[in-house]
Amino acid sequence: MSKIIGKELKNIPWQECPEGYTKPVWRYSENPIIGRYDIPTSNSIFNSAAVPFEDGFAGVFRCDSMAVSMDIYAGFSKDGIHWEINHEPIQFICEDGEIAKREYRYDPRVVFIEDRYYVTWCNGYHGPTIGIAYTYDFKKFYQLENAFLPYNRNGVLFPKKINGKFAMLSRPSDTGHTPFGDIFYSQSPDLEYWGHHRYVMGTFKGDASAWQSTKIGPGPCPIETDEGWLLIYHGVLTTCNGFVYRMGCAVLDKDEPWKVKYRSKFYILAPAENYELCGDVPNVLFPCAALTDAATGRIAIYYGCADTVTGLAFTTVDRLINFAKENNLEV
């Protein structure tokens, strides 16, 4: 059996797999857990991240306002399902006013490393790049330097240093809606200067796995297991009616995470329910966070639905790693 390397999370949100259900990931029956109008000025709340915090949970949420201004907001929950989201966006504390300049903020991830919580997001600074900040309490947030030059999206930190360095997955991008995209690994001694860039994996152009033929991007922060780093990611197919975003998984080498051990040729979850098929951007599943319980192997995945609302899905480390092994994509 595969094992999660990490902490026990007794209060992880959970719902048992429906009887007779054989696919690797199943949805929470009360989805969506966050509606598009859950704060007074929101047009949509999606592509958001949650982590354990004190006796409950905290998170950073993408809220597009009724002006369709894209920004990120903090929120709290006792059970990881019912959320109270602040009505005003995060106001960052910056040593240098230059990094406080923004065009937009969206698609946050949150991870605890050593003694604090780090937030990464797509930050508009002359185009999309990766913003980084840290917080101790989800009330005060301290913004650091942007990680990369534009253009880049989907900056996802590993939950621990690798070979003594901070590590991040990202997807180099462009100024538009990026009709391409591969995942790269980068490392930093101080979260300011990034280098040692390594190619991880890219799109697959063949018929064997067409759901990830246009672009891919890292989703939740990688999950440490005894088999390597479990990565949940999104893959995109261009259809005659636009992009379709689905969810996949891979296992990366523990010490050299740019090396892929297994990668599923089949998606693990795809748009099927009305709230995933219909919204501001139809046919989108976009995973941004995963809570884990090392004692049981349970995983709760938070994902954006149709760029409009937030959903919750469940799986286990065994299901995902076995699925990737049994359906390994040979590239």
ABEGO torsion letter per residue (X at the ends): XBBBBEBBBAABBBBBBBBGBABABBBBAAOBABBAAABAABABBBGBBBBBBEABBBBBBBBBBAAGBBBBBBBBBAAGABBBBBABBBBBBBABAAAABBABBBGBBBBBBGABBBBBBBBBBGEBBBBBBBBAAGABBBBBBBABBOBBBGBBBBABBBGGBBBBBBBBBBABAGABEBBBBBBBAAGABBBGBBBABBBBABAABAAAAABBBBBBBBBBBAAEBBBBBBBBBBBAAEBBBBBBBBBBBAABAABBABBBABBABBBABAAAABEABBGBBBBABBBBBAAAGBBBBBBBBGGABBBBBBBBAAAAAAAAAAABBBX
